[in-house]
Amino acid sequence: MSKYKSIAFDLDDTLLDTSGILVPAAARRSCEAMLAAGLRCDLETCLQMRHELASQFSHTEIFTKIVDKFGTNQKGKAIHDALEHFYNPEIPEKLPLMPGSLENIQKLRESHNLFLVTMGSPEAQAQKIRSLGIAPLFKKIYILNGFIGEKKESAFLDIVQSEGHRPEELLSIGNRLSSEIRDGKRIGADTCYFAYGEHVGEIPQYPEDHPDFTITQHQDLIPTCGL
């Protein structure tokens, strides 16, 4: 029997292939916005640098580094507009779940409380959830706004407190060492790193960035984590 009572799933690059489906167009629009604000390089150079920095930095840092490297006379506007385009992508009316994720959710919700904990533009994240049609599968959905300093740690604490169980009875699953793994470990939860997407290769910065489990596909989740 699983030791976990609650499971918190990340959304982007954990249930939705954001890197494959949404990021390419969003990245292009972001670079085009910086070029319109006077960025002194060409589109392909901007796209290449963004891609190279994606595993290690937030996009606020990435776009700042691009502007600092190539220059523009409208630094604030260039960074603001790039972030606006990146975190508010054009989202199709229907989106597919990653292979194996629906089967995992349907099986696990029979014996665990399932939560969706995601971060980004609240409007964009809500639209992704609608396009995936997954809201009814979760007991509660948390959308954190990183632009105002919110962390997933607050959602994990709320889950543990509202469910009335120990932190180690919560499993956090996600693709960012610096978010789902770090924030989960900091409240005492167990964590499963889903090594997928453009952030693969992220270097641990803190002791809490080391997960309890690591998987690369949904088919491995249940056996690897003892669910």
Stockholm file with secondary structure:
# STOCKHOLM 1.0

chainA/1-227         MSKYKSIAFDLDDTLLDTSGILVPAAARRSCEAMLAAGLRCDLETCLQMRHELASQFSHTEIFTKIVDKFGTNQKGKAIHDALEHFYNPEIPEKLPLMPGSLENIQKLRESHNLFLVTMGSPEAQAQKIRSLGIAPLFKKIYILNGFIGEKKESAFLDIVQSEGHRPEELLSIGNRLSSEIRDGKRIGADTCYFAYGEHVGEIPQYPEDHPDFTITQHQDLIPTCGL
#=GR chainA/1-227 SS CCSCSEEEECCBTTTBCHHHHTHHHHHHHHHHHHHHTTCSSCHHHHHHHHHHHTTTSCHHHHHHHHHHHHCCSCHHHHHHHHHHHHHSCCCCSSCCCCTTHHHHHHHHTTTSEEEEEEESCHHHHHHHHHHHTCGGGSSEEEEECGGGTCCHHHHHHHHHHHHTCCGGGEEEEESCIIIIIHHHHHTTCEEEEECCSTTTTCCCCSGGGSCSEEESSGGGHHHHHTC
#=GC SS_cons         CCSCSEEEECCBTTTBCHHHHTHHHHHHHHHHHHHHTTCSSCHHHHHHHHHHHTTTSCHHHHHHHHHHHHCCSCHHHHHHHHHHHHHSCCCCSSCCCCTTHHHHHHHHTTTSEEEEEEESCHHHHHHHHHHHTCGGGSSEEEEECGGGTCCHHHHHHHHHHHHTCCGGGEEEEESCIIIIIHHHHHTTCEEEEECCSTTTTCCCCSGGGSCSEEESSGGGHHHHHTC
//
